[in-house]
């Protein structure tokens, strides 16, 4: 079953890449997924290896000791959130100038996906949360988990929009800028998670 989960995430990635290439272009695909994989790598190193918020189970496909699906998964749900919000609001977030409702919708997309994915991983002991929290969704999954998904995808999409504002950018330059920016994104996300966890403790204490 673990093999099936990993292969399914890889196949979903292929489908989303094909969709993105059709809906946008090949340069967008390179920028989005390369910088997204950098986010995934830094996020897992920061939260899993350094902050010890969670640890992994027996994944089969790994890269530098990290489950490969985690390097792909965050980019995938960010793209799904972007497309769903664009379709729902009938306008493209990356080109829209005024503040809209894209980011709240993208955040909620991450939250909703977390309920399904975290339940799946918990069932096969593929993720072990180490937060000391009495507020849990099921098993050892803390109430903070959905916020971790929501903040990750929102910050990634927002960073993409900010750094892609300059017209006629070479995609290689944009990939470099976005990849370098992911360390800042992870730091901001870690701060937001700490604040979210503090709020959860205060509300449910």
Order of alpha helices (4+ residues) and beta strands (2+ residues): alpha-alpha-beta-beta-beta-alpha-alpha-beta-beta-beta-alpha-alpha
